Amino acid sequence: MNQFQGKTVFITGASRGIGLAIGFRLAQEGANIVIAAKTSEPHPKLPGTIYTAAAEIEAAGGKALPLVVDVREESQVYNAVEEAVKKFGGIDILVNNASAIQLTPTLMTDMKRYDLMHQINTRGTFLTSKACLPHLLKASNPHVLNLSPPLNMEGRWFAPHVAYTMAKFGMSMCVLGMASEFRKQGVAFNALWPKTAIATAAVRNLLGGEQSIQRCRKPEIMADAAHVIFSRNSRECTGNFFIDEEVLRESGVTDFSNYKYTDVNDSELLPDFFI
């Protein structure tokens, strides 16, 4: 049964990586995918654009709406939400996936980069959630999923990269607060984070290159975990900080070998940050 047939999913940063994988997974069941991302022209180091992503979504069986959106710009976010509602009639699911990363200690973090991470990660998540909420409140099973880590207030998660941790935990605090704020209205707010590193452009370009990619899992594991979460009753499944593998194990998955980027031993897989 295609339970996502005709459902509208607004995904930030969906031109590649995990965001695109989630869109592709739901498109296979006939969902409408709003691809809200910045990349409209090919980038020398980053694969895909909003238009190539749209082609993949439609080839998978869904409908796509590619929109140029910088989540730092309030007007762009609200205009994109308006376009999505105009085309598809509403919004059922929001995925706050857009994120910026720089793993530098305090003295090596320039304020321009600090601002970028906080504007995209924390502020962008808050803004996009706020813009989508009036429409999510009208949906039958509304879900918001932030791709952010469990809130673990231990110094070891902050010390190596204070600015980045603060920005990602800001996304998680949106989950904590909004889940409680909108619990009675039935809008679910949850976080999802990978147990292992995921093969994305960020890993390839910033976090170890091809050698690290070999020890990653594919974005599809996050997409399948998101699918499981969205299949649940939003009034009963909210305020959780999910880990991809745990979600899938709970749903009956026991073999994770097909998610590996290469055929390495499980012990060789890179654990992700905050796990």
N, C-alpha and C positions, 0 to 999 in steps of 0.2 A: 504494500500500500504506500502510495506517495503522499505522506502526511504533510509534506512541504509544498505540494502543488499549489501554485498561486500565492504563496506566502512571499512577502517582500523583506529582503535582508539587506540592511545598510551596513557596508563594511568599509572602514577607513584603512588606507594603505593596502588596498586589495589588488594592486597591479602585479604583485609577485608574492612569492613566499607563502607564509602561513595564511595570510588574508585571502590570497587567491585560492589556495587549497580548500579553505572552508567554503568559499563561494562555489567552487567547482563541485564539491561534495553535495551541497544542497541543490545545486542546479540539476544534478542527476535525478532529482525527484521533482523537477519542474518549478523550482523557486525562481523568483525575480531577484536578481542580484544588482544592487547599486554599488558600483565600483567607484568609491570616493578616494581619489589619490592624486598626487601631484604630477606624476610622470605622463606627459602627453607626447613627448618626443623621445626617441631612443636615447639611452644613456650609455656611454662607453663601458661603464663598469657594472651597470645594473640591468638585468634582463627584463624585458617586457615593458609595456605601456598600458594605460587604461584601455586602449583599443585592442591590443593583442589579448588582454585579459578578457575583454568582452567577447571576442571571437571564441575563446576557449569555453567560456560560460555557455554561450549559445550552442556550441557544438556538443556540449554535455547534456543539453535538453532544457536549459533554463532560458530566461529572458534577461538581458543585460542593459544597464544604463550606465555608461561610462561618463563620469563627471570630474573635471579638474577641481580638486579641493585641497587647499592647504588648511589643516585644522587649526592653525594659528589665527586664521582670518575669520572673524565672526560672521561677516556677511556671506562669505563663500559657503560656510557650513549651513547657515539658514537657507540660502538659495538652493543648495543641493537637496536639503530635506524637502523644500517646497517642490522642486522638480520631481523628486521621487514620488511624492504623494500625488502630484498631478498626473504622472504617468501610470502609477500602479494602484492608486487609491488609498494607500496607507503604508504603515511600517509595522512589521511584526517582530523583527529581530534586529538588534544593533550589535555589531562587533567592533569594539574599540581596539583596533590592532595597530594603528599608526604609532610609531615609536622612534625615538632617536637614542643613540647609544654612544658613549665615550667612556672607556674604563680607565680613567686617570685619577691619581691621588689629588688631594686638595691643591697643592702648590703647582701642579701641572695642568689644572683645569682653568682655562680662561673663561671669563664671565659670559662671553658671547656663546660659547658652547653650553655653559650652565643654563643660560636663558633658553637656548634652543630645546634642550632636553625637557625642561620644565614646561615650556609653552606647548610642545607637542604631546608629551606624555601625560602630565597631570592636567594642565589647563585644557588641552585638546579633548581629553576624555570627558572632563566635566562639561565643556561646551557642547560637544556632540550629543552627550546624554541629555542635556537640558533641551536641546533643539528637537530631539526625537521623541521626548517623553509625551508631549501632548497627543501624539499619534499612537505611541505604544499603549497609552492608557485606554485607547479605543479597541485595541487588538484582543483577540480571544485567548491567546496564550503567549503574552509578550515576554521576551527574554533580552537582557543586555549581558554581553559577555566581554569582560576586559581581559586582555592577554597580559596578565600581571601576576607577580608571585605572591605566595602566602606571606602574611604580615608577621615576620619573625624578628622581633626587636632585639637582636643580639649584635654586639659590636663587630663581630667577624663578617657580617654581611655588609657593613657600612665602611669599615676601615680602608679597603683597597680602592673604593670608588664612591665616596660619599655622595657626590652630586647625582650620579646615575641611580644609586639606590634610592635616594630621596624622590627622584622623579618617577621611578617605577612603583615605589610604595605609595606615592600619591594616587596612582591609578587604583591600587588595591584599597586605599582608604575610601575612594569613591564607592567601591563595592560595599565595604563595611557600612558606610553611612546611608547610601541610597537604598540598600536592601532593607534596612530598618524603616527608612522614610516612606518607601512605597510598598511595603509588605501588605498592608491592608487593601491597597488598590490592585494587588495581584501582578505587579511588574517584578519579574525576577532579575536580580543583579548577582552575577557570579564571576569569579576569576578562574582562568585556566592557565596553567604553566607546565612546561615540559619537564619530564624527569631527566632527560638527556638533552644534550645540545642538538639543535635541529639544523639541517643543511639549508641555510639561507644565504643571501648575498652578504648579510652582516658578518656571518662566520667566515665566508670566503674572503672578504675584503678587509675585515678589521680584526678578526679573532683567531688568526692562525692559518688562514689560507687553506689550500687543498689538503694539507696534511690533517688538519682538524676536521675537514669535511668528511674524510674517510671514516671518522669515528663518530659520525652523527646518525641520527634517524631522519627519515623523510618528513616533510611537513604534513603528509597524509595522516600521521598518527594524531596530530592536533585536530585535524579536520574531522576525523572519525570520533574523537572524544567530544568535540563541539556538537556533532550530530546527536550523540547520546544525550547530552545536556539539554539541547533544544527540544528533544522528544519528551521531556519530563513536564509535569504540570508546574507552571510558573508560580502557582500559589503554594506549592509544597517544596519547591527546589530553589531556594534563594539564600544569599549570604554565605555561599560556600567558596572555599579556595581549593579548587580541584587541581589534581596532577593528572596529566594525560593517561599514563599507564594505569593508574589506580581506577580511573573512570572506566576504562575499557575492561579491566579485570572484573570489575563489579558487574559489567554487562555480559560476561561470559567469555571474553577473549583470553586465550591461554598461550597462543603462539604469536610472538611479536617479531619473528625473523623477517617477515616481508616489509617491515618498516625500516630496516637497516639500509643505510645508503650504500654500504659495501658489506661483504660477508666477513665481518670481524667478530671475535668472541664478545659476548655480552660484557665481560669484564673490561674490555677495551673501549667501550662506549664512554664518551665524555659526559660526566654529570653536568647538568646545567647550573647556572648561578642560583643561589638561594635555596638549593636542595641539599 
